[in-house]
């Protein structure tokens, strides 16, 4: 068994979101794409991962959570593209490392979950267990793994003990359990129109009829999925006026961060969708998908406006809250329009597929 292994020339680029950034790199490494290596937005859009979950609870730190992608992207995307995706999980750290080591020794990059608070190069205090990283090698003598992360340009050297903690976290939103995705990619990708139609329909259905696809699993009281999450957030914001000034500051800062900073690609993942749909429209010459790209960008702008109103500098917290609540009132219209556009583009792309 080798003491050192490294997958050379892994084509890593920084990304806006850990999952789509990692999958973009993996597709590139496998030589797959429709017109050269795919962009991150294209990868996100084809994952059918658009979603929405809002939770507010004193059991969380910070006391709210907002996310705009679903929980099954890492399986749905490869399977939609004709790959086989096996999800390996264990509470045994030795077995968990064996998952990774077997991949690397076979010449495959290893896609895994990790808690961001345990990754020393990120230097964050917030705990979040479902962060995708790709391990591309290891050095037994130095006791380090070689990690690529959408948030860092260079390969990171992560001590084995830190990586083990990151991969055995029990933090929110769920235990990492050394989860590893073993993906066997196809030699060729399916027609992009077929993949896009399926992905658009999945995203629309998830927003309209969420059925356990959230990244956080079942919700406790005080949270909602899909369009209901838009309504829940808009109705909850005015109640923040009862918080102390310090508590309100934390809520507003957290809201802005979850929309723009928490690995969302900006605009709560809607901007990644817009970028991907623009690329799909270019490749397929489909006007409904071009309309979807424009609608997704308008939706992203609505979320970005909400984030900016929440964190505007030199403005009193309660004044910012009033502006934020007013801005949130426009989100339902934007999200409803997005769902309609997703349905339209799905039908249009399906019509272009061979019978």
N, C-alpha and C positions, 0 to 999 in steps of 0.2 A: 504494500500500500504506500503511495507516494507521501512524502512529508510536505511537499509544496506543490500547488497546482494553480494555474491562472489561465483563464480564457483570454487569449490575446486579441487585440484589435476589436474589443467590444464597442459598438458604435453608440456610445452614450451621449445624450444631449440633455441639458436642463429642461424642465417642463413646468407647466402650471399646476398639474395634478399628479399625485404619485402613481395612481393606477394607469391612467392613459399615457403618462410619460414612460412608465416601465414597459407597457405593451407596445408602444411605438418603437422603443429600442429593440425589443425582442423580435418584432416583425422585420425590422431592418437587418438585424443579425442573421435572421433566417432567409434573407434575400427575397422577402415578400412585399408586394405592393401592386398598385394598378398603373401608376405612371411615375415610377421611382419609389423610394421609401415614403411611407405615408406620414403626414403631419399629425401632430398630437390631436388637433381638433377632429380630424377625420376618424382617428381611432376612437375617440370618445363618442362621437355621433354614432358609429357603427356598433358600439357596445349596447345601445338601447338603454343607457344607464340613467337617463334623466329622471329625477324624483324630487321629493321634498319632504323633509321631516322637521318639525319644530317641537322642542321640549323645553319646558321651564320647570325646574325643580330645585329645591334647596339641597337635595342630595348630590347635586352636581357642582363641580368647581371648574369653570365659572357656573353660575346657577341657571344657565340656559344652553341649549344646543340647537344649531340650525345646520342642516346639510342638504345639498341639492343633487346627490347621486344615490342610486340604489345599491344594495348590498351584494349583487351577484355579477357585477361587471367582469370580474376576473375569470369567471366561467362562461358567462354569456357571450362575450366577445370572441374568444377562441372557438367556441362551439359554432357560433354563427358563421365563422370563417372556415369551417370544415376541420378544425383541430379536435383532438381529444384532450380533455382537461380533467386530470385526477387531483382531488383535494386530499392532501395528507395532513392529519392532525394527531397529536399525541401529547400527553402530559409528562412523558419520559424525555428528559433533555438529551440523553444519549441517542435515543431513537430519532428525536427531532434533528439532531446534528447529522445523523446518518442519512436522513432524507436529502439534506443539502450536499453532503460529501459525495453521495452516490451520483447526484446530478453533475457536480463539477468533475468528478473522475470520469464520467461518461462524455465529458465535453459539452455539457449543457449548462447555461446560466440557470440559477435557481431563484424563482420568484417566491418571496415569503412575506409574512406580516411581521411588523415590529412596532413596539411602543416608542413613540418619538422621544419621550422623556429619558429613555435609557440609551439613546444613540448619542455618544459624546460629541460628535461633530455638529449636532443641531443646537446644542446649548439652550434647551427650552425647559421650562418647569411644567408646562401643561402636559398632562398625561392623555394620550390617545393611542389605543392599542392597534388600530387597523390602518397602519401606514405601510404601503407596499415598498419594498426595496428589492434589489436584485443582487445576489451574491455571485461573484464571478471568479472567486478563488480563495485560497487559504494558505497559511504558512504555519505549520505545526511548531516549528522552533521558536518563532516570534509570538506564537499564540494569537494571531490576528486573522480575521477574515477580510477579504477585499469586497467592498460594497459600493454599488452605484445607487444614487438617490436623485430623484427629480430636483431636489433643492440644492444640489451641489454639482459643480461642473467636473471636479476631479474624482477619481476613485478614492474612497475612504478606507483607511486601515482601522478596523474596529476590533478591539480586544475580544477574545472568545467569551470572557465572563460577562462583558457588557452586552454582547449579542445574545447570550443565553438569557439574560434578564429581560431584554427587549422582546424575546420570542416566547417568554413564559409569563408575560404580564397578565394580570387579572383586572386591569383598569377598564374604564368605559371606552368604547361601547360594548366590548365583549372580550373574553379571554383570548389571547393570541394562540395558545396551545401549539406553539411551534408550527403553525399552519404553513404549508408549502404547496404551491401549485405546480404540478408536473404536467407540462403541456407538450403534446406531440403535434407539431404543426404539419399541415399538408404541403405537398410539393407545389401546388398552385392554389390561388384564392378563387372563390366563386365570383360570379358576375356581381359587380358592385350594386347594380339596380336591385337585385334580389336581396342582398344583405341590407341595403339601405331601407327598403320597404319594410322588412321585418323589424329592424331597429326602431324606425320611426313609430311603428304601430305599438311596439312594446313600451316606448317612452310615453306615448299618449295614454295607453291603458293604465300604466303605473300611476300617472297623475290623476286619472279619473277614478280608477278602481284599485287603489293600493291593497295588495294582499300579502303582506309579510315580506316585501322585497326590500324593506329599509335596511340600511347599514346597521341600525341599532336593534333590530328585531322587535318583539312585542313591546308596546308602549305601556307605561304606567299612566296614571291620571295626570292630566295637564299637558298632553302632547297630541299631535295629530300628523297624519300622512297626506301627501298629495294636495289637491286643491283645498281640502279641509285645513291643511296646515297654513295656507295663505290666510284663510278666514280667521283661524285661531290666533295667528300672530297679530293681525290687524286689530282684533278685538282685545287682545291682551295688552298691547302697548299702552293704552290710556291708564291702565291700572298701575303702571310703573310710577305714576305720580305720587303714590303712597309710600314709595321707598325713601330711605334717607338719601341725602345727596351723594354720599360715598357709594352706597349700593346702586344708585341710579347710574353713576359714572361707570361702575363695573358692567352693568347690564348694557349700556349704550356702547361702550368700547368692545365688549364681547360680540354684540350684534354686528358691528362693523367688521370685526376681524373674521367672523365666520363667513361673511359674504365675500370679502375681498382678499383676505390674507391666508385663510386656512386651507391652502392647497386647492383652491376652487378654479383657478384660471381666471378669476375676476367675474363679477356678476353672478355669483353662486352657480358656477358651471354652465350658465346659459351662454357665455361668450365662447367657450370651447365648442358648444353645440353649433353656434352660429358659424364659427370658423370651419368646422367640419362639413356643415351643410353647403357652404360656399364651394368647398372643394368637390363635394359630390355633385353639385349642380354643374360645375365646370366639366367634370368627367362624363356626365350623362346628358348634358344639355337639356335639363329638365327645369321648366319654369316654375313648377310648384315647389321644387326644392330650393330654388333661388328665392322664392317668396318666403319659405320657411327660414332661410338664413337671415333675411331681413327682419322677420318677426322675432326670431330668437335674439338678435342683436338689440332690438327695442326692449325686449324683456330683460336682457342683461343690463341695459342702461337703467331700467327702472329699479333693479336691485342695487346697482352701484349708487344711484341717487339716494336710496334708503341708507346705505352705509355711510355716505358722505354727510348726510344730515345728522346721523347719530354721533359722528366723531368730529364735527366741525370745530376748529380751534377757536378759542377766545369767545365762545358763546356759552351762556349759562346752561347748565344741564337740563333744567326744566323747559327752557326755551327750545333746546335741541329736541327734547322729547316730543313737544307739540308738533314740531316740523316733521319729525320722524313718523309720528302717528298719521299725520296728513298724507305724507308720501306713501305710507303703507296702504292707504285706502285705494291707491291706483294699481296695486299689484294684481288683484284678482282679475281685472280686465286684461292685463298683459299676459297672465298665465293662461286664461281662457282662450285668448287669441292664439297663443302658442300651441295649445292642444289641438285647436281646429286646423292650424297649419300642418301639424304633425300628421293628422289623419289625411289631409289632402295630399301631402307629399308621399305618404305611404301608398295611397291608391294610385297616384301617378306613376311611381316607380314600379309598382306591381304590374301595371298595364304595359310597361315597356319590357317586361320579362318574357322570354320565349315560352310558348304554351307547353 
